[in-house]
């Protein structure tokens, strides 16, 4: 009898664990609406030459040196980053004799609150302290960001729904003018193979529709289409893109918009923490122009 009761308890614990694992996740945050499509269309494309080298010391300090050249302008900076538990500090020096320091805490005051303080010298006027609160519930997600300075901006976003469909709104309030500079609303529908979103932005002036589809069981090939319409002047813009994961180390993607701009990107991982990015941009409506080539090497 004791063995039978013990086995029943085990079965109950297993079934309870399964129920906990099968519980649906909460809705995505408003900042994630259309993010997959936007990343495929814009992320990673560069038009300059960049070289960055990072080294890790035994005590956990990460030192990064970066040099970039865009046209005839060249810039370089050196930075150090150190993380300890939920705190991180970053210090950067650049060729313009400016120093940027960022100090961040996560979960020190509240488990869902992030504190971020940035100080820039000699332009100390751009220094700021930000408080960000993010909380996810079973059917809702809330995010509040407040900048602590003389004229703070308050950013509030909230979504309701499930992991497959969510409705959200985001607003930005400026205390200097005592008005809302941003008021966006949208809907997001997603599953493992599809990601669609409709966003009404800039106080109802811009309507953006984005759809992404992942093909096959491995989902290594993705296609994206995004349509944007500005209601004030009835102008439309269209962008399409495709991404292909060739292997574990190589990813290729390309985008084309209605203005004739064609972009291509090749990302190859040399090592787990090293990568080579090669991008090119062509103007299909002005083939006589020299294409722009970008190269980024991170070691």
Helices and strands as residue ranges (DSSP letters): H 2-22, G 30-32, H 35-42, E 49-56, E 61-70, E 73-84, E 87-94, E 99-106, E 113-121, G 124-126, E 128-136, E 140-148, E 153-161, E 165-174, E 179-190, E 194-201, E 206-215, E 221-230, E 235-245, E 250-257, E 261-271, E 274-283, E 292-298
